[in-house]
């Protein structure tokens, strides 16, 4: 199974400018090329093995949502069709197909724009401790995984690889971005979440929360990076949802749960993942793509 995965791009004629946990960014002059590998990070540690089809799933889901939300706010997507890529990319077409996109070069705003529609994860832990999430007062008596009365915007700082994002207050985010940009990204984040959540619900998926990134291109705020994927969001199966407990999910939570069961200390190096954990995780990503878009990559 591992022979099918791409853990690292091998494009010697392309200029690599950034390697993230999962994505690699290449400078093509007028545009950037985003390549989505099959790497998986859990607790900010990159696993030694990849997840088959993961890169293509993330790329296709992002493309779907970029097109779905483009009337709410413009985004950086130019094309995912290799034929549209510059000629220096063509000799790598077989590696790039399905897992890459040509994007506009934007100056990234250094804030992770997190929106929560349900109380879970670190937000649930904050609520238990303080009754708040990112300084926002929430109703008393909420249960784990309960839907919030309204989605809340809980920004964080963007951390480098190996470091953890830090939750910040809305006031701090306003200070970092400036009043006008802060209002724009907050409103866009919530509007995208509401529209996407409603659509996903009709496909049997609850989007519990998600994070987005924005940048400035030609003086305009646009959506960048990935959008509403199982890596940047919590996707829950609607038919199994029950408040008051941790939910099953379509994301990498399955890997996180396995790592916790091994006593993993959340520091590199990670333990090897068993074949069944890799296989089930791959299936979860593929199922999320199919449920949302109707597209199949593999049976």
C-alpha angles and dihedrals in degrees: 000000000000091000087072095060132092110216096168135012117246104200106137094176094054123081111241110209102168138013114198129183091278109357131066121203123208126191111232096173105251093028143025122239114220115203117190112209127198092248118129127204124198123183085000091298118120112230119233092233130055130229114241114245092002096120093050092046092053092046094049095045092050090049090050093051095042088058092042094053103034092108090058094052133342118255139202099254115122102163145329092199111107089212088067094052121100116271094255088067096053098083088058094049096119092055095041099045112114096357104067141068136191109230140182117257108251130174102243119233105229097235131098104221105214122184122188124199094169131036109248144117117019089349090060091050091051091048093051090052102041112005087243140087117213089343093308114129112230131195116277121252100032116160126222112280092011118151112253120234088244131001113266129214111229110172128196137190119262110249129204119246111292093022128093126244111245122223113237134187122257087249091058091048089051089051093051098045102029125245099279097045092042091054091047096051095041094050093044092048093053094042092051092046093051094048094044094044092054091050094045091049089058087056094050098260128117113207100209096182141334143185130228137187130214135195141183119253121177089344093307128111110238137174114257143173115030128336133217096333127150086257095056098034145042109245116190127187106248094213092059098042117127122160119228097055145053111284133228110250146197093224135079092288087107089064092044091052091050092050092049089051089057093052091247109183093216092245128109136294097060122208117254114269117237117244093248092054090052092046096048092046090052090050091051092054092047092048092051090053093048095046094049102039108014088237122134125199098174137003 
